[in-house]
Amino acid sequence: MELEIKVDSDAKKCVVTLEGEIDVYTAPRLKDSLVDVIEGGCSFVIIDMGNVAFIDSSGLGVLVGALRRAKEHSGAVRLVCTRDNILKIFRITGLDKVFPIFSNVKEAAEF
């Protein structure tokens, strides 16, 4: 499966909507998109993973890298995720303590 990436931005806040699978094949494209977004001046990033069916360790690494990069620009990364299989991966890895996870974009956008 492929990964669709859509970026909507307003001033310093961007919503990156993902659909598909984040794995070793699609993670490099996601990384490039997130680097472009953050380096382009959007340091507060909301990543909507509501339509992500699968994520592996390479995808998790990309998200951690984006968080690090955003913090270097005094920003933040927030995740939107409601899928149990994806949330379970964040709980198992302890990344649910690193990333704020919200059930919808509206909640995540309240910085």
ChimeraX commands (.cxc) that place a marker at each C-alpha (Angstrom):
marker #1 position 0.00,0.00,0.00 radius 0.5
marker #1 position 1.07,3.56,-0.61 radius 0.5
marker #1 position 1.10,6.56,1.67 radius 0.5
marker #1 position -0.80,9.71,0.76 radius 0.5
marker #1 position 0.45,12.92,2.35 radius 0.5
marker #1 position -1.58,16.12,2.37 radius 0.5
marker #1 position -0.38,19.35,4.00 radius 0.5
marker #1 position -2.64,22.23,5.04 radius 0.5
marker #1 position -0.99,25.23,6.63 radius 0.5
marker #1 position -1.95,28.51,8.22 radius 0.5
marker #1 position 0.81,30.78,9.48 radius 0.5
marker #1 position 2.89,28.73,11.94 radius 0.5
marker #1 position 0.55,25.74,12.31 radius 0.5
marker #1 position 0.34,22.89,9.78 radius 0.5
marker #1 position -1.83,19.81,9.57 radius 0.5
marker #1 position -0.23,16.85,7.81 radius 0.5
marker #1 position -2.88,14.29,6.94 radius 0.5
marker #1 position -1.67,10.78,6.25 radius 0.5
marker #1 position -3.48,7.87,4.64 radius 0.5
marker #1 position -2.04,4.41,4.07 radius 0.5
marker #1 position 0.95,2.66,5.58 radius 0.5
marker #1 position 4.11,4.11,7.08 radius 0.5
marker #1 position 6.88,1.58,6.59 radius 0.5
marker #1 position 10.46,1.27,5.40 radius 0.5
marker #1 position 9.33,2.06,1.84 radius 0.5
marker #1 position 7.16,5.11,2.55 radius 0.5
marker #1 position 9.02,6.56,5.57 radius 0.5
marker #1 position 11.65,8.42,3.48 radius 0.5
marker #1 position 8.93,10.33,1.60 radius 0.5
marker #1 position 7.19,11.18,4.88 radius 0.5
marker #1 position 10.50,12.36,6.33 radius 0.5
marker #1 position 11.12,14.63,3.33 radius 0.5
marker #1 position 7.62,16.10,3.64 radius 0.5
marker #1 position 7.95,16.76,7.37 radius 0.5
marker #1 position 11.41,18.31,6.95 radius 0.5
marker #1 position 10.03,20.59,4.21 radius 0.5
marker #1 position 7.10,21.61,6.40 radius 0.5
marker #1 position 9.20,22.40,9.47 radius 0.5
marker #1 position 12.11,24.01,7.62 radius 0.5
marker #1 position 9.54,26.00,5.64 radius 0.5
marker #1 position 8.55,27.82,8.82 radius 0.5
marker #1 position 5.79,25.66,10.24 radius 0.5
marker #1 position 7.10,24.64,13.65 radius 0.5
marker #1 position 3.75,23.53,15.13 radius 0.5
marker #1 position 2.77,20.36,13.30 radius 0.5
marker #1 position -0.33,18.25,13.75 radius 0.5
marker #1 position -0.01,14.83,12.14 radius 0.5
marker #1 position -3.41,13.31,11.47 radius 0.5
marker #1 position -2.94,9.54,11.47 radius 0.5
marker #1 position -6.64,8.70,11.49 radius 0.5
marker #1 position -6.33,6.84,8.18 radius 0.5
marker #1 position -2.97,5.17,8.82 radius 0.5
marker #1 position -3.42,1.41,8.77 radius 0.5
marker #1 position 0.13,0.43,9.76 radius 0.5
marker #1 position 3.34,1.96,11.11 radius 0.5
marker #1 position 6.69,0.27,11.69 radius 0.5
marker #1 position 9.87,1.31,13.48 radius 0.5
marker #1 position 11.13,3.33,10.52 radius 0.5
marker #1 position 7.91,5.35,10.62 radius 0.5
marker #1 position 8.23,5.88,14.36 radius 0.5
marker #1 position 11.80,7.08,13.78 radius 0.5
marker #1 position 10.58,9.65,11.26 radius 0.5
marker #1 position 8.03,10.98,13.76 radius 0.5
marker #1 position 10.67,11.25,16.51 radius 0.5
marker #1 position 12.98,13.05,14.09 radius 0.5
marker #1 position 10.21,15.49,13.19 radius 0.5
marker #1 position 9.58,16.16,16.88 radius 0.5
marker #1 position 13.27,16.85,17.46 radius 0.5
marker #1 position 13.42,19.18,14.45 radius 0.5
marker #1 position 10.25,21.04,15.52 radius 0.5
marker #1 position 11.63,21.53,19.04 radius 0.5
marker #1 position 14.83,22.99,17.55 radius 0.5
marker #1 position 12.52,25.63,16.02 radius 0.5
marker #1 position 10.67,26.15,19.34 radius 0.5
marker #1 position 7.72,24.16,18.03 radius 0.5
marker #1 position 5.87,20.95,18.72 radius 0.5
marker #1 position 4.41,17.88,17.04 radius 0.5
marker #1 position 1.01,16.57,18.04 radius 0.5
marker #1 position -0.58,13.39,16.76 radius 0.5
marker #1 position -4.20,12.63,15.96 radius 0.5
marker #1 position -4.91,8.92,16.19 radius 0.5
marker #1 position -7.89,6.83,17.17 radius 0.5
marker #1 position -6.99,3.44,15.69 radius 0.5
marker #1 position -6.36,0.90,18.43 radius 0.5
marker #1 position -3.64,-0.98,16.53 radius 0.5
marker #1 position -1.63,2.22,16.04 radius 0.5
marker #1 position -2.22,3.48,19.58 radius 0.5
marker #1 position -1.04,0.12,20.89 radius 0.5
marker #1 position 2.30,0.57,19.11 radius 0.5
marker #1 position 2.74,3.99,20.72 radius 0.5
marker #1 position 1.92,2.51,24.15 radius 0.5
marker #1 position 4.28,-0.46,23.73 radius 0.5
marker #1 position 7.18,1.76,22.65 radius 0.5
marker #1 position 6.48,4.40,25.30 radius 0.5
marker #1 position 6.04,7.05,22.62 radius 0.5
marker #1 position 2.60,7.85,24.00 radius 0.5
marker #1 position 4.56,9.64,26.76 radius 0.5
marker #1 position 6.61,11.57,24.18 radius 0.5
marker #1 position 3.87,12.67,21.79 radius 0.5
marker #1 position 0.62,14.30,22.81 radius 0.5
marker #1 position -2.06,12.18,21.13 radius 0.5
marker #1 position -5.54,13.55,20.42 radius 0.5
marker #1 position -8.73,12.09,19.03 radius 0.5
marker #1 position -9.32,14.86,16.45 radius 0.5
marker #1 position -7.55,17.74,14.73 radius 0.5
marker #1 position -9.65,20.39,16.45 radius 0.5
marker #1 position -8.43,19.28,19.92 radius 0.5
marker #1 position -4.84,18.96,18.71 radius 0.5
marker #1 position -4.92,22.48,17.23 radius 0.5
marker #1 position -5.43,24.14,20.61 radius 0.5
marker #1 position -1.82,25.10,21.28 radius 0.5
marker link #1:1,2 radius 0.2
marker link #1:2,3 radius 0.2
marker link #1:3,4 radius 0.2
marker link #1:4,5 radius 0.2
marker link #1:5,6 radius 0.2
marker link #1:6,7 radius 0.2
marker link #1:7,8 radius 0.2
marker link #1:8,9 radius 0.2
marker link #1:9,10 radius 0.2
marker link #1:10,11 radius 0.2
marker link #1:11,12 radius 0.2
marker link #1:12,13 radius 0.2
marker link #1:13,14 radius 0.2
marker link #1:14,15 radius 0.2
marker link #1:15,16 radius 0.2
marker link #1:16,17 radius 0.2
marker link #1:17,18 radius 0.2
marker link #1:18,19 radius 0.2
marker link #1:19,20 radius 0.2
marker link #1:20,21 radius 0.2
marker link #1:21,22 radius 0.2
marker link #1:22,23 radius 0.2
marker link #1:23,24 radius 0.2
marker link #1:24,25 radius 0.2
marker link #1:25,26 radius 0.2
marker link #1:26,27 radius 0.2
marker link #1:27,28 radius 0.2
marker link #1:28,29 radius 0.2
marker link #1:29,30 radius 0.2
marker link #1:30,31 radius 0.2
marker link #1:31,32 radius 0.2
marker link #1:32,33 radius 0.2
marker link #1:33,34 radius 0.2
marker link #1:34,35 radius 0.2
marker link #1:35,36 radius 0.2
marker link #1:36,37 radius 0.2
marker link #1:37,38 radius 0.2
marker link #1:38,39 radius 0.2
marker link #1:39,40 radius 0.2
marker link #1:40,41 radius 0.2
marker link #1:41,42 radius 0.2
marker link #1:42,43 radius 0.2
marker link #1:43,44 radius 0.2
marker link #1:44,45 radius 0.2
marker link #1:45,46 radius 0.2
marker link #1:46,47 radius 0.2
marker link #1:47,48 radius 0.2
marker link #1:48,49 radius 0.2
marker link #1:49,50 radius 0.2
marker link #1:50,51 radius 0.2
marker link #1:51,52 radius 0.2
marker link #1:52,53 radius 0.2
marker link #1:53,54 radius 0.2
marker link #1:54,55 radius 0.2
marker link #1:55,56 radius 0.2
marker link #1:56,57 radius 0.2
marker link #1:57,58 radius 0.2
marker link #1:58,59 radius 0.2
marker link #1:59,60 radius 0.2
marker link #1:60,61 radius 0.2
marker link #1:61,62 radius 0.2
marker link #1:62,63 radius 0.2
marker link #1:63,64 radius 0.2
marker link #1:64,65 radius 0.2
marker link #1:65,66 radius 0.2
marker link #1:66,67 radius 0.2
marker link #1:67,68 radius 0.2
marker link #1:68,69 radius 0.2
marker link #1:69,70 radius 0.2
marker link #1:70,71 radius 0.2
marker link #1:71,72 radius 0.2
marker link #1:72,73 radius 0.2
marker link #1:73,74 radius 0.2
marker link #1:74,75 radius 0.2
marker link #1:75,76 radius 0.2
marker link #1:76,77 radius 0.2
marker link #1:77,78 radius 0.2
marker link #1:78,79 radius 0.2
marker link #1:79,80 radius 0.2
marker link #1:80,81 radius 0.2
marker link #1:81,82 radius 0.2
marker link #1:82,83 radius 0.2
marker link #1:83,84 radius 0.2
marker link #1:84,85 radius 0.2
marker link #1:85,86 radius 0.2
marker link #1:86,87 radius 0.2
marker link #1:87,88 radius 0.2
marker link #1:88,89 radius 0.2
marker link #1:89,90 radius 0.2
marker link #1:90,91 radius 0.2
marker link #1:91,92 radius 0.2
marker link #1:92,93 radius 0.2
marker link #1:93,94 radius 0.2
marker link #1:94,95 radius 0.2
marker link #1:95,96 radius 0.2
marker link #1:96,97 radius 0.2
marker link #1:97,98 radius 0.2
marker link #1:98,99 radius 0.2
marker link #1:99,100 radius 0.2
marker link #1:100,101 radius 0.2
marker link #1:101,102 radius 0.2
marker link #1:102,103 radius 0.2
marker link #1:103,104 radius 0.2
marker link #1:104,105 radius 0.2
marker link #1:105,106 radius 0.2
marker link #1:106,107 radius 0.2
marker link #1:107,108 radius 0.2
marker link #1:108,109 radius 0.2
marker link #1:109,110 radius 0.2
marker link #1:110,111 radius 0.2
view
